[in-house]
Amino acid sequence: MEQRVRTNGAIVVGGGIGGLAAATYLARAGRQVTLYERASEVGGRAITSRQENFLLNLGPHALYRGGPAMRVLRELGVEPRGGIPSPDGGHAVDHGVAHTLPAGPISLLTTGLLRLPAKLELGRLLGSAQRIDASAIQNVTVADWLARTIRHPGVRSLLEALFRLSTYANAPHEMSAGAALVQLQSALKDNVLYLHSGWQTLVDGLRAAAERAGVRIVSGARVAAVVHDGTVSGVRLADGTTQPATAVVLTVAPREAAAMVDGATRATLDGWAAAATPVRAACLDVGLTRLPRPRSRFALGIDRPLYLSVHSAVAELATAGQALIQVAKYLPVSGSDDPAADERELEQLLDLVQPGWREVTLTRRYLPRMVVSNALVTAEGGGLAGRPGPAVPGVRGLCIVGDWVGPEGQLADATLASARLAARALAGPTTQAAAA
């Protein structure tokens, strides 16, 4: 027999950082909140694991210091701690040659990556980057914008690499130039944080905030469906039981969200899912007893979509004297048919930047197809403003949250910004005031 719906009950589906944030906002506003997480522990893609005393995130993570995620975390009482990476020791790898990465006036003048006319064009562009109106090019692809804006091919290739770095996306012919530019502007202005002890610290801080607010967290419980008749009345769990609520927040991937909702609204969610192209990366982490070349801490592929960073040089992720290097290949949106070849390419980048790394390796982990984001921000879809949600049309009391939702930010920024928006949308003035 179904339970009676509580007049202020809310259910959050998914215990990643977006679910924890949305649950906390709702509970602070007076809702009785239950969060269901199908895994044994909360955290989702923000979990951190320990291997041989190295702390490994699921791929290379960076928190934008000036982005909405930082504002939401501080609003919820979570203060991220970490280090700010420096451009010193950076390489731009082009056709197998490691040049100095042009990250400032001196390195721009001395790098062998570009000839003088291209250096001058790059310098002018970076000097004026903050003044470019990103909203005017949301419907333009990265490739088209670079073709009509940048004269020198070398500068176009470098900017493509910087867009890959800031968005994790390797899709210049599909991605919105405006969305990519917003990310690059944020990185250039405020830089990023590599978090001490990994992103698990955000998970732990958000869980503590949720529990202080009175959120009930249930792990190892899968939600199968949203129960509604045009208005939410609860959720049905995989074991067949029904849990009542007047508000439900789905913090899951697009196809999972669509599978949980029936009726006419299912077609809307199916459409969102069909339009969502996942962004993926092949990620290799290596933990070393020492760093063979201590000054070589960063490398960015120019002709190839590659990345290398010694995260332990900035954040507390390894025992003193040891080194944790995260290497990644930004995969094309069509995916990769040869994960073994991708791994060899990442190893070759290590051979170039940190020769001798194999002899001092203590641990390694390879993730061939990590989901970085659930949906590429496309020019065809209208850029950031073209993303769905958080309110789901056709079902009162239902919202979605995630890196594919809302008009603000990408990656964790989009996840936490949409969590805030969903909480404001789901209750009356009291909740909105609490989330304001």
C-alpha positions as CSV (number, residue, x, y, z in Angstrom):
1,M,0.0,0.0,0.0
2,E,1.4,3.4,-0.9
3,Q,2.3,5.8,1.9
4,R,0.6,9.1,2.3
5,V,2.6,11.9,0.6
6,R,4.2,14.3,3.1
7,T,3.4,17.9,2.3
8,N,7.0,19.1,2.5
9,G,8.9,15.9,1.6
10,A,11.6,15.9,-1.0
11,I,13.6,13.1,-2.6
12,V,16.9,13.6,-4.3
13,V,18.1,10.8,-6.6
14,G,21.9,10.5,-6.8
15,G,24.6,11.2,-4.2
16,G,27.2,13.1,-6.3
17,I,28.2,16.6,-5.4
18,G,25.1,17.9,-7.2
19,G,22.7,15.7,-5.3
20,L,24.3,16.5,-2.0
21,A,24.2,20.3,-2.7
22,A,20.5,20.2,-3.8
23,A,19.5,18.1,-0.8
24,T,21.2,20.6,1.5
25,Y,19.6,23.6,0.0
26,L,16.1,22.0,0.3
27,A,16.7,20.8,3.9
28,R,17.9,24.3,5.0
29,A,14.6,25.7,3.6
30,G,12.6,23.4,5.8
31,R,12.0,20.4,3.5
32,Q,12.2,16.8,4.9
33,V,14.8,15.5,2.5
34,T,15.8,11.9,1.7
35,L,18.7,11.3,-0.7
36,Y,19.0,7.9,-2.4
37,E,22.3,6.7,-3.8
38,R,22.5,3.4,-5.7
39,A,26.2,2.9,-4.9
40,S,27.5,1.9,-1.5
41,E,28.9,5.4,-0.9
42,V,28.0,8.9,-2.1
43,G,30.4,10.9,-4.2
44,G,29.8,9.8,-7.8
45,R,32.6,10.9,-10.1
46,A,34.1,13.1,-7.4
47,I,35.4,10.1,-5.3
48,T,39.1,9.8,-4.5
49,S,40.8,6.4,-4.0
50,R,44.1,5.6,-2.4
51,Q,46.8,3.5,-4.1
52,E,50.3,3.0,-2.5
53,N,49.7,6.2,-0.5
54,F,48.8,8.2,-3.6
55,L,45.4,9.9,-3.7
56,L,43.8,9.4,-7.2
57,N,40.8,11.3,-8.5
58,L,38.8,9.9,-11.3
59,G,40.8,11.6,-14.0
60,P,42.5,15.1,-13.7
61,H,40.2,17.4,-11.7
62,A,40.5,21.1,-11.4
63,L,38.2,23.5,-9.6
64,Y,37.7,26.9,-11.2
65,R,38.5,29.5,-8.6
66,G,36.1,32.1,-10.0
67,G,33.3,29.8,-11.1
68,P,29.8,29.2,-9.6
69,A,30.9,25.9,-8.0
70,M,33.2,27.8,-5.7
71,R,30.4,30.2,-4.7
72,V,28.0,27.3,-4.0
73,L,30.5,25.4,-2.0
74,R,31.2,28.4,0.2
75,E,27.5,29.1,0.5
76,L,27.1,25.6,1.9
77,G,30.0,25.9,4.3
78,V,32.6,24.0,2.3
79,E,35.9,25.7,1.9
80,P,38.0,24.0,-0.8
81,R,41.7,23.8,0.1
82,G,44.3,23.3,-2.6
83,G,47.2,24.7,-4.6
84,I,47.2,27.0,-7.7
85,P,49.2,25.5,-10.6
86,S,51.8,27.7,-12.2
87,P,52.7,27.9,-15.9
88,D,56.4,27.5,-15.0
89,G,57.8,24.3,-16.3
90,G,55.1,24.0,-18.9
91,H,55.6,22.4,-22.4
92,A,53.6,22.8,-25.6
93,V,54.1,19.5,-27.4
94,D,53.9,19.8,-31.2
95,H,54.8,16.9,-33.6
96,G,56.9,15.2,-30.9
97,V,58.8,18.3,-29.9
98,A,58.4,19.9,-26.4
99,H,58.5,23.6,-26.7
100,T,58.1,26.2,-24.0
101,L,54.4,26.8,-23.3
102,P,53.6,30.4,-24.1
103,A,51.9,31.3,-20.9
104,G,53.2,34.8,-20.2
105,P,55.2,37.6,-21.8
106,I,58.6,36.0,-21.4
107,S,57.6,32.5,-22.4
108,L,55.7,33.9,-25.4
109,L,58.9,35.7,-26.6
110,T,61.2,32.7,-26.1
111,T,59.1,29.8,-27.2
112,G,60.0,28.0,-30.4
113,L,56.4,27.0,-31.0
114,L,55.4,30.1,-33.0
115,R,57.1,32.5,-35.3
116,L,57.2,36.2,-34.5
117,P,54.0,37.3,-36.4
118,A,52.0,34.5,-34.8
119,K,53.4,35.5,-31.3
120,L,52.2,39.0,-31.9
121,E,48.7,37.8,-32.9
122,L,48.5,35.5,-29.8
123,G,49.7,38.3,-27.5
124,R,47.0,40.7,-28.8
125,L,44.3,38.0,-28.5
126,L,45.2,37.0,-24.9
127,G,45.5,40.6,-23.9
128,S,41.9,41.3,-25.1
129,A,40.3,37.9,-24.3
130,Q,38.3,39.2,-21.3
131,R,36.7,41.8,-23.5
132,I,35.3,39.4,-26.1
133,D,31.5,39.0,-25.9
134,A,31.1,35.2,-25.5
135,S,27.3,35.5,-25.6
136,A,27.5,36.6,-29.2
137,I,29.1,33.4,-30.4
138,Q,27.2,30.7,-28.5
139,N,25.7,29.5,-31.8
140,V,29.1,29.4,-33.6
141,T,31.4,26.4,-33.4
142,V,35.0,26.6,-32.1
143,A,36.3,25.7,-35.5
144,D,34.3,28.3,-37.4
145,W,35.1,31.1,-34.9
146,L,38.8,30.3,-35.0
147,A,38.8,30.2,-38.8
148,R,37.2,33.6,-39.1
149,T,39.1,35.3,-36.2
150,I,42.6,33.9,-36.2
151,R,45.0,34.5,-39.0
152,H,47.9,32.1,-38.2
153,P,47.4,28.3,-38.2
154,G,49.8,27.9,-35.2
155,V,47.7,30.2,-33.1
156,R,44.5,28.4,-34.1
157,S,46.1,25.1,-33.0
158,L,47.2,26.5,-29.7
159,L,43.8,28.1,-29.0
160,E,42.1,24.8,-29.8
161,A,44.5,23.1,-27.3
162,L,43.6,25.7,-24.6
163,F,39.9,25.2,-25.3
164,R,40.4,21.5,-24.8
165,L,42.3,22.1,-21.6
166,S,39.6,24.3,-20.1
167,T,36.6,22.3,-21.2
168,Y,38.0,18.7,-21.5
169,A,36.2,18.5,-24.8
170,N,37.8,17.5,-28.1
171,A,35.1,18.6,-30.5
172,P,36.0,21.9,-32.3
173,H,33.4,21.3,-35.1
174,E,30.5,20.8,-32.7
175,M,31.3,22.7,-29.5
176,S,30.0,26.2,-28.9
177,A,32.7,28.8,-29.2
178,G,31.0,31.0,-26.7
179,A,30.8,28.2,-24.1
180,A,34.5,27.4,-24.7
181,L,35.5,31.0,-24.5
182,V,33.7,31.5,-21.1
183,Q,35.8,28.6,-19.7
184,L,39.0,30.0,-21.0
185,Q,38.2,33.5,-19.8
186,S,37.6,32.1,-16.3
187,A,40.9,30.1,-16.3
188,L,42.9,33.1,-17.5
189,K,41.4,35.5,-15.0
190,D,41.3,33.4,-11.8
191,N,43.1,30.1,-12.5
192,V,42.1,26.8,-10.9
193,L,42.7,24.8,-7.7
194,Y,44.2,21.3,-7.5
195,L,42.6,20.1,-4.2
196,H,44.6,18.8,-1.3
197,S,43.7,15.2,-0.6
198,G,41.6,15.1,-3.8
199,W,38.0,15.8,-4.6
200,Q,36.8,13.4,-1.9
201,T,37.2,16.4,0.4
202,L,34.3,18.1,-1.4
203,V,32.2,15.0,-1.1
204,D,32.9,14.7,2.6
205,G,32.3,18.4,3.2
206,L,29.0,18.4,1.3
207,R,27.8,15.2,3.0
208,A,28.6,16.8,6.4
209,A,26.6,19.9,5.4
210,A,23.7,17.8,4.2
211,E,23.6,15.8,7.5
212,R,23.8,19.0,9.5
213,A,20.8,20.3,7.6
214,G,18.9,17.1,8.4
215,V,19.1,15.2,5.1
216,R,18.6,11.5,5.4
217,I,21.1,9.6,3.2
218,V,20.3,6.1,2.0
219,S,23.1,4.3,0.1
220,G,22.7,1.1,-1.8
221,A,19.2,2.0,-2.9
222,R,18.3,2.4,-6.6
223,V,15.3,4.5,-7.6
224,A,13.5,2.9,-10.6
225,A,10.8,5.5,-11.4
226,V,9.3,8.9,-10.5
227,V,5.6,8.4,-9.4
228,H,3.4,11.2,-10.8
229,D,0.1,12.1,-12.5
230,G,1.4,15.4,-13.8
231,T,2.4,16.2,-10.2
232,V,5.0,14.4,-8.3
233,S,3.8,12.1,-5.6
234,G,7.0,10.1,-4.9
235,V,9.4,7.6,-6.3
236,R,9.4,3.8,-6.7
237,L,12.5,1.9,-5.6
238,A,14.0,-1.1,-7.4
239,D,12.6,-3.3,-4.6
240,G,9.1,-2.2,-5.5
241,T,8.4,0.0,-2.6
242,T,7.1,3.5,-3.1
243,Q,8.4,6.5,-1.1
244,P,6.2,9.6,-1.0
245,A,7.3,13.1,-1.8
246,T,6.0,16.3,-3.3
247,A,9.3,17.2,-4.9
248,V,11.9,15.0,-6.7
249,V,15.4,16.0,-8.0
250,L,17.1,13.7,-10.4
251,T,20.9,14.1,-10.4
252,V,21.7,11.4,-12.9
253,A,22.8,11.1,-16.6
254,P,20.3,12.2,-19.3
255,R,19.3,8.6,-20.3
256,E,18.9,7.5,-16.7
257,A,16.6,10.5,-16.0
258,A,14.5,9.7,-19.1
259,A,14.1,6.0,-18.0
260,M,12.6,7.1,-14.7
261,V,9.7,9.2,-16.1
262,D,6.8,7.9,-18.0
263,G,3.9,9.6,-19.8
264,A,4.1,12.5,-22.2
265,T,7.1,14.0,-20.4
266,R,9.2,10.9,-21.3
267,A,9.4,12.2,-24.9
268,T,10.9,15.5,-23.7
269,L,13.5,13.7,-21.6
270,D,14.2,11.3,-24.4
271,G,14.9,14.3,-26.7
272,W,17.3,15.8,-24.2
273,A,19.1,12.4,-23.9
274,A,19.3,12.0,-27.6
275,A,20.9,15.4,-28.0
276,A,23.4,14.8,-25.2
277,T,26.8,13.8,-26.5
278,P,29.0,12.5,-23.6
279,V,32.5,14.0,-23.3
280,R,35.1,11.4,-22.6
281,A,38.9,11.1,-21.9
282,A,41.4,8.3,-21.6
283,C,43.2,8.9,-18.3
284,L,46.5,7.4,-17.0
285,D,47.7,8.0,-13.5
286,V,51.2,7.1,-12.4
287,G,52.6,7.3,-8.9
288,L,56.4,7.7,-8.8
289,T,59.1,7.4,-6.1
290,R,60.5,10.6,-7.5
291,L,60.1,13.0,-10.4
292,P,62.9,12.3,-13.0
293,R,62.7,15.9,-14.3
294,P,61.5,18.1,-11.3
295,R,61.0,21.2,-13.4
296,S,58.8,19.6,-16.1
297,R,55.4,19.7,-14.5
298,F,53.0,20.3,-17.3
299,A,52.5,19.5,-20.9
300,L,49.8,20.4,-23.4
301,G,49.4,18.6,-26.8
302,I,49.1,21.0,-29.7
303,D,48.8,18.7,-32.7
304,R,47.4,15.9,-30.5
305,P,44.7,16.2,-27.8
306,L,47.0,15.3,-24.9
307,Y,47.5,16.6,-21.3
308,L,50.1,15.9,-18.6
309,S,50.3,17.5,-15.2
310,V,52.2,16.7,-12.0
311,H,49.3,17.3,-9.6
312,S,51.3,16.4,-6.6
313,A,53.6,19.4,-7.3
314,V,50.7,21.6,-6.4
315,A,48.3,19.6,-4.2
316,E,48.9,17.2,-1.3
317,L,48.3,13.9,-3.1
318,A,51.5,12.0,-2.4
319,T,54.1,11.3,0.2
320,A,56.8,14.0,0.4
321,G,59.4,13.4,-2.3
322,Q,57.1,11.2,-4.4
323,A,55.1,12.4,-7.4
324,L,51.6,11.8,-8.9
325,I,51.3,12.5,-12.6
326,Q,47.9,12.6,-14.3
327,V,48.0,12.1,-18.1
328,A,44.9,12.3,-20.4
329,K,43.8,12.2,-24.0
330,Y,40.7,14.1,-24.8
331,L,38.8,11.7,-26.9
332,P,36.8,12.7,-30.0
333,V,33.1,12.7,-29.6
334,S,32.9,9.7,-31.8
335,G,34.9,7.8,-29.2
336,S,38.0,5.6,-29.6
337,D,38.1,2.1,-31.0
338,D,41.6,1.4,-29.6
339,P,42.1,2.0,-25.9
340,A,45.4,0.2,-26.0
341,A,46.7,2.6,-28.6
342,D,45.5,5.6,-26.5
343,E,47.4,4.2,-23.5
344,R,50.6,3.9,-25.6
345,E,50.2,7.5,-26.7
346,L,49.9,8.6,-23.1
347,E,53.0,6.6,-22.2
348,Q,54.9,8.2,-25.1
349,L,54.0,11.7,-23.7
350,L,55.5,10.6,-20.4
351,D,58.6,9.3,-22.1
352,L,59.1,12.7,-23.7
353,V,58.4,14.9,-20.6
354,Q,59.6,12.6,-17.8
355,P,62.1,10.1,-19.3
356,G,62.9,7.3,-16.9
357,W,59.4,7.3,-15.3
358,R,59.0,3.6,-15.8
359,E,61.9,2.7,-13.6
360,V,60.5,4.7,-10.6
361,T,56.8,3.8,-10.9
362,L,55.1,2.5,-7.8
363,T,51.5,2.4,-9.0
364,R,49.5,3.1,-12.2
365,R,45.9,3.2,-13.2
366,Y,44.4,3.4,-16.6
367,L,40.8,4.5,-17.3
368,P,40.2,4.2,-21.0
369,R,36.8,5.9,-21.4
370,M,36.2,8.2,-18.5
371,V,33.0,10.3,-18.7
372,V,34.1,13.8,-18.1
373,S,30.7,15.4,-18.8
374,N,27.3,14.0,-19.7
375,A,26.8,16.5,-22.6
376,L,28.9,18.5,-24.9
377,V,27.8,22.2,-25.1
378,T,27.1,22.5,-28.8
379,A,26.7,25.4,-31.1
380,E,23.8,23.7,-32.8
381,G,22.0,23.4,-29.4
382,G,22.4,27.1,-28.7
383,G,25.4,27.0,-26.4
384,L,25.0,27.4,-22.7
385,A,21.5,28.9,-22.9
386,G,20.3,26.0,-25.0
387,R,20.7,23.4,-22.2
388,P,17.6,22.0,-20.5
389,G,16.2,22.5,-17.0
390,P,16.3,22.4,-14.2
391,A,12.4,22.3,-14.1
392,V,11.1,19.4,-16.1
393,P,8.1,20.5,-18.2
394,G,4.9,18.5,-17.7
395,V,5.6,17.2,-14.2
396,R,5.1,19.7,-11.4
397,G,7.6,19.2,-8.6
398,L,10.3,17.5,-10.8
399,C,13.7,18.9,-11.4
400,I,17.0,17.7,-12.9
401,V,20.5,18.6,-11.9
402,G,23.9,17.9,-13.5
403,D,26.7,19.0,-15.7
404,W,24.3,19.0,-18.6
405,V,21.7,21.3,-17.0
406,G,21.2,25.0,-16.8
407,P,22.6,28.1,-18.4
408,E,25.7,28.5,-16.3
409,G,29.1,26.9,-16.3
410,Q,30.5,23.6,-17.4
411,L,31.7,20.5,-15.5
412,A,31.4,20.9,-11.7
413,D,30.4,24.5,-12.1
414,A,27.3,23.5,-14.1
415,T,26.5,20.7,-11.6
416,L,26.5,22.9,-8.6
417,A,24.9,25.9,-10.2
418,S,22.0,23.7,-11.4
419,A,21.6,22.2,-7.9
420,R,21.1,25.7,-6.6
421,L,18.6,26.6,-9.3
422,A,16.6,23.4,-8.8
423,A,16.3,24.0,-5.1
424,R,15.0,27.5,-5.7
425,A,12.5,26.2,-8.3
426,L,11.1,23.5,-6.1
427,A,9.7,25.3,-3.1
428,G,8.0,28.6,-2.3
429,P,9.6,31.9,-1.2
430,T,11.1,30.3,1.9
431,T,13.3,28.0,-0.1
432,Q,14.2,30.6,-2.6
433,A,15.3,33.0,0.2
434,A,17.5,30.2,1.7
435,A,19.1,29.5,-1.7
436,A,19.5,33.2,-2.7
